[in-house]
Amino acid sequence: MAEQLTMNRVIHAAVRRDLTRLDAALGAVADGDTARAQQLQRAYAALHEQLSHHHRQEDTYIFPTLERLGLDPTLVAEMDSEHHKMAEALDETATVMRRYAASASAADAGSALASVRSTTQVVERHLAHEEAELEPLMEPYLEDPTFKQAEKDLRKGPVTQSGVFFAWLTDGMEPHVESSLKSYVPGPVVLVLSKVFGRRYYREVAPAWKV
């Protein structure tokens, strides 16, 4: 039986999935294919938006709460520093992807691919660090009422935002990851939110991965 993933790792799996398929897509584009270049830029922008939102939530709700509950502030500071490095790398890649979308040239596609790979290294270092060091130390606090409230607070937001999130999260999700997700959010809830309120994702982003 596959290991039960935390919700954090479920989200990380979606991030890794998108970076992997963006790498593959950029390595196979044709010179001058403007439609494809713009399609991949939109897909990257969606990933950028979801990952940035995830980290803002951690910075706003999770990390401060853990620190108040007694988690080592040095580790929290390391997480915060890594978030800043990721934000810089993601923004740099966003700039390169926009340039590629405008030109659709092979040269800019190559630059975009190199930037995605560089950013992937920065992102992976943080995700692996968080999973290996932070998650085990979080376990004693997960049932604390203060932490439960922080989790409740971070789930607040427009239903359309939740819909796009679940549409993105589940697009191309592997079965063992889907099984873990269902242990946190009932399948019918995910289905309704994604299919009804996440239509923008299916219209604007998902086609990039169907090619």
C-alpha positions in Angstrom: 0.0 0.0 0.0 1.3 3.4 -0.9 2.4 5.8 1.8 -0.3 8.2 3.0 0.8 11.7 1.9 0.2 14.9 3.9 -1.9 17.5 2.2 1.3 19.5 1.9 2.9 16.7 -0.1 -0.2 16.4 -2.2 0.3 20.0 -3.3 4.1 19.5 -3.7 3.3 16.6 -6.0 1.3 18.9 -8.3 4.1 21.4 -8.3 6.6 18.7 -9.3 4.2 17.3 -11.9 3.9 20.7 -13.6 7.6 21.5 -13.6 8.3 18.1 -15.1 5.8 18.4 -17.9 6.7 22.0 -18.6 10.3 20.9 -19.0 9.2 18.2 -21.4 7.0 20.5 -23.4 9.6 23.2 -23.8 12.1 20.7 -25.0 9.7 19.7 -27.9 8.4 23.0 -29.2 8.7 24.1 -32.8 10.4 27.3 -33.7 7.8 30.0 -34.4 4.8 28.2 -32.9 3.3 31.3 -31.2 0.1 29.5 -30.1 2.1 26.8 -28.3 4.4 29.4 -26.7 1.5 31.4 -25.4 -0.2 28.2 -24.2 2.9 27.2 -22.2 3.2 30.7 -20.8 -0.3 30.5 -19.4 0.4 27.1 -17.9 3.5 28.4 -16.2 1.6 31.4 -14.9 -1.0 29.1 -13.4 1.7 27.1 -11.6 3.4 30.3 -10.5 0.1 31.6 -9.1 -0.7 28.3 -7.2 2.8 27.9 -5.7 3.0 31.5 -4.7 -0.4 31.3 -3.0 0.6 28.2 -1.2 3.7 29.8 0.2 1.9 33.0 1.2 -0.5 30.9 3.2 2.4 29.1 4.9 4.0 32.5 5.7 0.8 34.0 6.9 -0.8 31.2 8.9 1.3 28.1 9.3 4.8 29.2 10.1 3.9 32.0 12.7 1.5 29.5 14.4 4.2 26.8 14.6 6.7 29.3 16.0 4.2 30.4 18.7 3.6 26.8 19.6 7.3 26.2 20.2 8.8 25.1 16.9 12.5 26.1 16.4 12.5 29.6 15.1 15.8 29.0 13.3 14.0 26.4 11.1 11.1 28.7 10.5 13.6 31.4 9.4 15.2 28.9 7.0 11.8 28.2 5.5 11.1 31.9 5.1 14.5 32.5 3.4 13.9 29.6 1.0 10.5 31.1 0.1 12.1 34.4 -0.8 14.7 32.5 -3.0 11.9 30.6 -4.7 9.9 33.8 -5.3 12.8 35.4 -7.0 13.5 32.3 -9.2 9.8 32.0 -10.1 9.6 35.7 -11.1 12.8 35.4 -13.2 11.3 32.4 -15.0 8.0 34.3 -15.5 9.9 37.0 -17.3 11.6 34.6 -19.5 8.4 32.8 -20.3 6.7 36.0 -21.2 9.5 36.8 -23.6 9.2 33.4 -25.2 5.4 33.8 -25.5 6.0 37.0 -27.4 8.6 35.7 -29.8 8.0 31.9 -30.0 11.6 31.6 -31.2 13.7 28.6 -30.7 16.3 30.7 -28.9 13.8 32.0 -26.4 12.4 28.5 -25.9 15.9 27.3 -25.0 16.2 30.2 -22.5 12.9 29.3 -21.0 13.8 25.7 -20.6 17.1 26.6 -18.9 15.2 29.0 -16.6 12.6 26.4 -15.7 15.3 23.9 -14.9 17.2 26.4 -12.7 14.0 27.3 -10.9 13.1 23.6 -10.5 16.3 23.1 -8.6 15.5 26.0 -6.2 12.0 24.8 -5.7 13.0 21.1 -5.2 15.6 22.1 -2.5 12.9 23.8 -0.5 10.2 21.1 -1.0 12.6 18.4 0.0 13.8 20.4 3.0 10.3 21.1 4.2 9.3 17.4 3.8 12.4 16.0 5.5 12.8 18.4 8.4 9.7 20.5 9.0 6.9 18.0 8.6 8.2 15.5 11.2 8.5 18.4 13.7 5.0 19.6 13.0 3.4 16.3 14.0 3.0 17.1 17.8 1.1 20.3 16.9 -1.3 19.1 14.3 -4.2 18.4 16.8 -3.5 21.6 18.8 -6.6 23.9 18.6 -4.4 26.9 17.7 -3.0 25.0 14.7 -6.4 23.8 13.7 -7.6 27.4 13.6 -4.7 28.3 11.4 -5.6 25.6 9.0 -9.2 26.8 9.0 -8.1 30.3 8.4 -6.0 29.4 5.4 -8.9 27.6 3.8 -11.0 30.8 3.6 -11.4 32.4 0.2 -13.7 32.7 -2.7 -15.2 29.4 -4.0 -13.9 30.2 -7.5 -10.4 30.3 -6.0 -10.9 26.9 -4.4 -12.4 25.6 -7.7 -9.3 26.6 -9.7 -7.0 25.2 -7.0 -8.6 21.7 -7.1 -8.8 21.7 -10.9 -5.1 22.4 -11.0 -4.3 20.0 -8.2 -6.0 17.0 -9.7 -5.1 17.5 -13.4 -2.9 14.5 -14.2 -2.8 13.4 -10.5 -1.3 10.0 -9.9 -3.6 7.4 -8.2 -1.7 7.2 -4.9 -1.7 11.0 -4.6 -5.5 11.1 -5.4 -6.1 8.5 -2.7 -4.3 10.7 -0.1 -6.3 13.8 -1.2 -9.5 11.9 -0.7 -8.6 11.3 3.0 -8.6 15.1 3.5 -11.3 16.3 1.1 -14.2 14.0 0.0 -14.1 13.1 -3.7 -17.5 14.6 -4.5 -16.5 17.9 -3.0 -13.3 18.0 -5.1 -15.3 17.1 -8.2 -18.0 19.8 -7.7 -15.5 22.5 -6.8 -13.1 21.7 -9.7 -15.7 21.0 -12.4 -18.1 23.8 -11.5 -15.9 26.5 -10.1 -12.6 25.6 -11.8 -13.8 25.9 -15.4 -11.3 28.7 -16.1 -8.4 26.2 -15.4 -9.9 23.6 -17.8 -10.5 26.3 -20.5 -7.2 28.2 -20.2 -4.5 25.9 -18.8 -5.4 22.2 -19.0 -5.2 22.1 -22.9 -1.4 22.8 -22.6 -0.9 19.3 -21.2 -3.1 17.5 -23.7 -0.8 18.0 -26.7 
